[in-house]
């Protein structure tokens, strides 16, 4: 009995000690923290407004008149008479062919013409003698017919000889090859002294510099999307399709001349599924050169009464695009949206937002549904596209430290 009582007493004491430890351990547990502090965010209040629907394509410049210079006659090329790559004027001599064979041909044709004219003169004089004699029956009708035939034959021979002279003169003139337009001339494709025939008659190319064409391609899908936006009233095209075009050159430089669309191909390219569009630009200072890559910015269309938000505000999840909106209680609301085209730094929202909604564009990653927020910066969109700051973040206050005593 004594042993049992001792063991039980020890166990009771041990149990009481353990209970005390657990109680004390519970007392040492830190108190529950309060609610999470509001997340700082920057918002922009959206406004329905007309937004320019500028469309940008990668494009390439092209001479409006790229004239290929060919030799029209065969023979030896005497000399190139221009500076390769330089500007040439209309009518300027570019190449000279060897003229001697063509001068000989012209002399032969002129001699043949003189002979034909002499024969024709004799035939005419003979006809003038035969006709009155045949009239009084001094000569037969056969003699008159023969005289008339000789006259007409020699007359035709004179016409043929005159044509040969004109042909010889034309071939001789072709020996002097001039530029039909003003522009930049390419390098010569043949060298001096080369025998020119049908296989190597292409001598050079002259590129007219003004106006300059700018061509780009629109895909079938892009055209279908634009057509759908027009049909649904989202996109409005300019009156009489009077689009204007700006060019962005290398380095982001904007070309000072404004262009206009002048041509759209009626058919699609079966290899690329695109059709060609062309704009024309005045190029008075020859700043544009053929085969430059540029960015064509087509202006004139607009999204009427539209809502746009900064691109950074739009996020994408497993179920599509969404934004964070702050309600009147300063709580974050998850808002699914449907998006359209990019409009500069903004994104067109076709559904999901209303005028006056405050959309978060900074601090989205810390937000949760119905989580409290603190708006540290607020902007409001303006009808003219120049957003205004309603609330700016307060400047951080700094306290100057006292200088240490020496």
Buried (B, 14 or more C-beta within 10 A) or exposed (E): EEEEEEEEEEEEEEEEEEEEEEEEEEEEEEEEEEEEEBBBBBBBBBBBBBBEBBBBBEBBBBBBBBBEBEBEBBBEBBEBBBEEEEBBEEEBBBBBBBBEBBBEBBEEBBEBBEEBBEBBEEBBEBBEEBBEBBEEEEBEEEBBEBBBEBBEBBBEBBEEBBEBBEEBBEBBBBBEBBBEBBBBBBEBBBEEEEEBEEEBBEBBBBBBBBBBBBBBBBEEEEEEBBEEBEEEEBBBBEEEEEBBBBBBBEEEEEBEBBBEBBEEBEEBEEEEEBBBBBBBBEBEEEBBEBEBEBBBBBBBBBBBEBBBBBBEBBBEEEEEBBBBBBEEEBBBBBBEBEBBBEBEEBBBBBEBBEEEBBBBBBBBEBBEEEBBBEBBBBBBBEEEBEBEEEEEEEEEEEEEEEEEEE
